[in-house]
Amino acid sequence: MPTARLKFMIAVLLLTFGAGIAGVGAAENGNVLGDIMNELLRGSDDGAATPPSGAQDGATAPEPARRVPFGREDMQLSFAPLVRKTTPAVVNVYATKKPKAVSPFAGDPFFEEFFGGGQMTPRVQQSLGSGVIVDASGLVVTNYHVIANADELKVALADGREFQSKVLLKDEALDLAVLKIDAAQPFPTVPIGDSDAIEIGDLVLAIGNPFGVGQTTTSGIVSALARSHIGVSDFGFFIQTDAAINPGNSGGALVDMGGRLVGINTAIYSRSGGSIGIGFAIPSNMVRAVVASAKAGKDYFERPYLGATFDAVTAQIAEALGMTQPSGAIVSSVEEGGPAKAAGLKPGDIVLTMNGVPIEHVDALGYRLATQAVGATIKLGVLSGGEQREVAVTLGLAPAGQSSAEITIDGDSPFAGATVAELSPRLAERLNIRSQGKGVAMTDVERNSPAGQFGFQPRDVIREVNGEVVDTPEKLKEAASQNTRWWRFTMERDGRVMKQMLRY
């Protein structure tokens, strides 16, 4: 076998003589020369291939599934076939909002006689985002923040067709929404892939409509997985990519090299408003679970119930328990009668894996639980009392409470325009509210209602009004009917309990 120096000399001679070949033959022989050089330069100094680390002596290492480009043919590869395959199913989502403008003369009888009831012509606001058709019947996935508070939604396909759409499901905590459009013929789709199968370094394409310039495709790699605490939503398990994502890309597709949807582009980290190579996408496995809920006829995503709350494992906790690194999620409380209690989980246990997949942090556990179906049995790898064990837990539905009714408060009070429901474990799971106390949670607030003007928000919890305990929507409606101008109430927002007084 030739030595490395001899290989190099042969390669130089081949290049020298190969350069003189002209015409079509030059291109063909150039490919042959590249293959010869590839073989000559592949081995070690003694001519034997160096086995990868961990390979047994005498064993032939399998060809790696992934490799870097080598040779001219690889460098001339194009994403064009993949783009043609996927872009017809990536759409533009136009959201129209019509805010109510109030005249400065509102409430004055003299001016209202001449200028009407105090309403002015509303200024129409439009926002643009992207979406992905995931079902041939016309199911479109996009971000919640793209369609939030929209009065009208329109979806435009890459071929120029436009459709009015309706919202089937929306989830603010996950920042996902499912829309429906209708046509006589099936729509093009992007199949939903397995986001757990992607790895850091995999090539991906981001497709959407940045800044409204038109459909745009950018390429990059998966930069990181399981990103949390990026500050864009309650969701805490993002795919990070360096494919250029800009405003308008929200709701668009992140696809792998097989043309499968692996994420919904959601946010960017930027100090200028443009892409600097740090973008985030919601994994497709979460998208699949949300779409399944929409297909089942639900207008909200129903999370499976474990019956336990978790906190992050800090470096101090890990050191105290003899762990080599802080990872997993520590059980902070277990609810009586819940699946976790029945399986034997207790406070202080640390969940390290779920169905064999490592749990990087507490948000990763929440994500993996949310992607499971109600009634599924999961296997948790738990560190308990210094020993590791496996626990099987059957996920259920959270208790619905005494009343599942949602009531919209009307009349003349600061709560008018708020839609409220009893704060049950099921509603807390749906709205991602950590509190398990008694009260009434706001599920929706009309923008221009008294409740909206006073700053109430969805997920606010009202516990007391004018000295009366409020634990059902009917009690809040009754309290809101009082004839008074002063309102004292106790509310909870994001874990903070506040006592308020206002004049209305």
N, C-alpha and C positions, 0 to 999 in steps of 0.2 A: 504494500500500500504506500502511496506517496506521502512524504512528510508535508507539514503545513507550508514550509518555504517552497517546496516543489509545487504544491497546489497553487500557491500565489503566482508563481512564474507561469504555470500553465494558463491560469486565468488571464494574465496580462497578454500572453501570446494570442489567446483566443479573441480577446477584445481587439487586438491590433489587426489580426487578419479578418475578423468579422466586420470591422468598420469599413473595409473596402468593398463589401458586397453591396450591390446597388439594386434599385427597383423593388418589386414585390418580394423578390427573394431576400432582400435585406431584412424586411420586417419578419419574414418567416424564420430565417436563420438567426435573427436577433432573439426570437423567443427560445429557439433551441439552445443558443449560447447561454441565455439566462438560466435555463433549466440545468445545463451542464455546470455552470458556476454555482448554482444553488446546491447541487450534489457535492461538488468539490469542497465548498466552504462549510458544509454542514457538520463535518466530523471534528474530532480533536486532533492533537498533534500526531498521535500514533495511528491515526486513521480509524480508530474505534469510536463509535458514538458514545458520548458521555451520558450515562443514565441519569434521570432526574433524581433529586434528593428523595430518599425513601424507597427507590426501586430495588428489588432484590437482584443479587448478582446473577448474571446469565439470563435474566428475564427481559423480554422486549417491552419497552415502555409503549403504552398505547398512544396513538396520535392525538394530540390535544384538540379539544372541541373548538377552542378559540386560538387565534394566532394573529400576529401583526402582518400587515401587507408585505410581500416579498416579490420583487420583480415588477416589470412594467405592466403586465396584464392586471395584477392586483391594484395597482395605482390608478388604472383607468376604469375601475368599476364605478357604477353610478347608482344613486338612490332613485333614479327616475321611475323604474318599474314599480317600486314600493310606493312612491308618491302617487302615481296614477291609480294604484289599487285602493288607497286609503282616503285621498282628499275628497272624493265625491260625497263621503258620509260626514265630513266636517262642515258645520254650518255656522252662519252668523245669527246671533240672537239680538233682536232690537227690542229694548224695553222702553215703553213710553209712560211717563208719569205726568199727571195733571194736578199739580198742587192747587189747593184752594187759596185764592188771594182775597184777603179781607180789606174792605175799604176803610180808610181812616175815619170816615164819617159813620161807621157802623154804630148803632145804638142811639144815634141822635135822630129824634122823630122828624125834625125839620128837614135835615139833609136827606134822610131816607125817603121822604115824600118825593123829592126831586131826583135823587140818584139811585132809587131802588133800595133793596134790602141789604145794602152794604157789601154785596159781592162784586168783585171785579173780574174781568176776563182773565182766566188762569193762563199762566205761561207754561207751555208744554216743555217738559224736560225729557231728553232722550239719552239713553246710554247704550253702549255697544259691547257685546261680549261674543263668545264663541260657544259651540256645543258640538256634541257627537251623537249621531244616530246609531243606536246599539241594537235596535230591533226593526225588522223590515216593516212592521205595522206602523212605525212612526214614533217610537219612543226616543226622545232626545235627552241626553244628560248634559247638564251645565252646572255652574256654581250658583249657590243660593244668592250670593251678593250681586250676581248679574241681573236677577229678576226680582230682587227684594222691592216691595212696595210698588210694583209696576201695575198700572191700570190696563195696559194692553201689551201683548207680546206677539212679535212677528219673527218667524224663522225663515231665513233665506238660504237656499242651497247653492252649491258651487256652480250649478248649471243655470242659474238665474231664476229659478222658480221660488216663489214666496208663499208662505202659508201663515194664517193666523193659528196661534197655538193656545192651549190651555195648560194649567199647572196640575199635574196629577199628584205630585208629592214634593214637599220641600222640607229641608231640615237645616235650620240655621246653625246648630252646633257642629254639624258635619260640613257645612257649607256646600251642600249638594241639593240639586233639584232635578225632577224628571218632568219633562214637557211631553205633550202629545200633539202631533200633526197628522192630518188625514189626506189621503189621495187614493185614486182608483188603482194605481200600480204600486207594487212593493218599493220601498225606499232602499237605496244602497246603505250598507252597514259596515261598521268596523267591529269584528268579533272581540269580545272581552277576554283578555289573556289572564295568565296567572302572575300577579305582581310579586308573589313570593319566589318565583323562579328567576327573577332578574338578579344580576350581581353588579357590584361596583365596577365600572369600566365598560359595561355593555353599551353598545351604540343605540341611540334612540333618536327619533324625530319628533319635533314639536310643531303642531299644525294649528293655525288659528288666524285671526284677523287683527294684528297689532295696529293700534292707532287708527283703525278704520281704513288702512291703505288697500285692503283686499287680502284674499287668502294667501298666507305666507307659510313656507316650510323652512325650518331651521334644523340643523343637526348638532348633536353633541353626545356626551356620554352620561351614564348614571354616576354622579359625583359622590353620593352618599345615600344611605338608607336609614329609615327609622328616625328621621329628624323630628324633634319636638321643640316646644316652647319658642316658636318663631313669631308668635304674636299676631297671627292673622285670623284665627278662629279657635274654638275649643278643641278642634281635632289636633291630635298630637303624634302623627305617624306619617310623615311626608317622605316622598322620594325627592331627592335633590338632583338637579341636572344643570349642566352648563350650556345646554341648548338655549339659544336666545329666546326669552319670553318677555313680552312687553305688555303694557296696558292694552286691553282688547283681546289678548290671548286667553283670558280667564274663561274656563269652561271648555277649552280646546283639548285636542288629543295629544297624548304622549304615547307614541307607538314604538314597538320593538322591530327588529329586523325581519320578523315573520309577518308584519302587518297587523299585529294584535294590539289592542288597547291595553296599556299597562298603567296608565295614569290619566287624571284630569288636571291639566295645568291650572294652578290656582293663585299663586302669588310669586312675587320676586323680592329679593333684598336689593335695595337700590337707594342711593342718596341723591340721585339726579332724576329719578322717575323712569329711566331707561334701563335696559338690561346691562348688567355687569358680570353675567355668567353665573348667577346664583338664583336659580328658580326652583319652585316647589310644586309637586303634583300629588294629588290624593291617589293612593294605590287603587288599582282596578278591582282588587278583591273586595274593597269597601264599596266600590261602585256597583259590583254585581249584587251585593246584599241589598242595597237600596233599590235597585231596579226590580229585584224579586219582590220587594214589598209593594212597589207600584203595580206590578203585574197582578198581585193578589188583591188589588182594589183598595189598598190603604193610602190615606193621604198624608201619612207621616211614617217615619221609619221606627218600627217597633223593635227595641233592643232586647236581646235575651237577658234574663235575670239570673244573677248569681247569688245575690243576697249577702254581699260583703263589700266593704270599702277598703281601699288600698292607698298607701303612701309610698313615696320614693325611698329607696334604700340609700342612705347617705354613707359617706366614707367612714364616719364614726360608728354607724350601725354595723357596717361590714366588718370593721376591725374587731368590734366587740364579739361578733359571732364567728370569728375566725375565717371569714371569707377572703379569698385572694383579691377580689375587686368588688366595688359596689355595683350590683346589677340585680335585676328582678324587681318584685313589688312586695312590700310587707303588708300583711293583713292588719288593718287598724281597728276594724269592728266587724262583727258577724251578726246578722239579723236572725232573731228567733223564727223558726219555721221555714227558713229559706233553704235553697239547695246547698249552699256552702256549709251551713250548720249540719245538715243531714249527712254530708260527706265527711265531716270531722275536722274541717278547717277551724282554726282558732286564732285570736289575735296574737301577733308575734311571729306567726308562720311567714315564711318568705317563698313566694311563687317564683321558681327559676325557669321553668319551661311550661309550654302548653302544647300538647300533642307532639312532643318531641322538639318543638322549635324554641330556641332560647328567648327569654323575655329580657330585652335590653333595659327597659325602664318601665315605670308604672303606666305611662301612656301607651306603650306597646302592648301591655296586657289589655287595656281598654279597647284598643283597636282589634286585637285578635278575638276578643270576646264578642265584639260587635259584628264580626263577619260570620259568626256561627248562627245556625238556625235555632229557633225556639224548639226545645225538645231534644236537641243534640246532646250526646254524652261526650264530654271532653276529659282529657287526662292531664292533670297538673303535676309537674315535678316540684315537690315542696321540701324546703329545709325546715325541719321542725325539731326543736330540742337537740340541735347539733347533728341530727341524722337526716338523710335524704330518703324520701318515700314518694310513692305515686298515689295520687288521689283521683278517683273517678267522680265527676260531678255531672248531673243531668240538668241542663239549663231549662228554666221555665219562664213564665210570664210574671212580672212584678204584680203584687196585689193592687187592685184598682181602687180600693177605698170604698167608703159608704156611697159616694155619689160620683158617677162618671160624667155627669152633665156639664156642658160648657155654656155659660150664660154671658150675654153681652149686656153690660150695665148701661142703662139709658137714664133719662131724666136730667136733673139740674144738680150735679155734684162734680167734684174733681175726678171721680172714677168713671164718669160717663164716657163711653167709647172704648172701654177696656173689656176684652173677653177673658173670663176667669173660670177656673176650675179648682176643685179640691186638690190640695197638694198631697197626692198619694205616692207610694213608692213607684207606681207605674208612670205617673206624670213626671216625677223627679227623674226617672230614667230617660224619658222622652225629651225633656228640656235640659238634661244634664245639670240638674240642681243637686248640690251635695246635701242640702239640709233635708232632714227627715221629720222635722217638727210639724205641728199642726199649723194650718193656714190656708190661704187661697192664693194660687199662683196665676199671674197674668200670662195667657198664652198668646194674646195679640192685642195691639193697641192701635187704634185708628190715628193716622198722622195728624189730622186737624181737629181731633176731638178735644174736649177739656182734659182728658187723661193724657193725651199726647202733648198738649200745651204745657201741662204741669210737669212734664218730664218723666212720666211713668214709662217703663220699658217691659217688653216681654221677659219673663222669668223673675220679675219682681214678685215678692211674696208679701201679702197683707195679712197681719196677724190680729190686729185690734183697731177698731174705729170708734172714737169718742167713748172710750171706756168699755166697749162691748167686744168680747172675744169673737173673732171671725174665723171659722174653720170650714164653712161650706159656701159655695157661691150664692146660695139663697140668702144666707145671713149677710153677706156683703151687699147684695141687692137691697135688702131691707134697710141696712145701715145707711146706704147711699140715698135713700128716700127721705131722710130727715130734713126738716125745714130749719136749716141753720146756715150761717155764713162762716162759722169757724169750724175747722176740721182738725182733729188730733188723731193721729194714727201711728201704728208701729209697723214698719216694713223691714224686710230683709232683702239685700241685693249683694250678690257675689260673696255670701258668707258674712256680711256686715249687717248688724241689726241697728236700725235707726229709728228714733222717735221724732216725728215731724208735726208741725203745726202750720196751717196756712189758712188764709182768708179767701173765700170764693164768693 
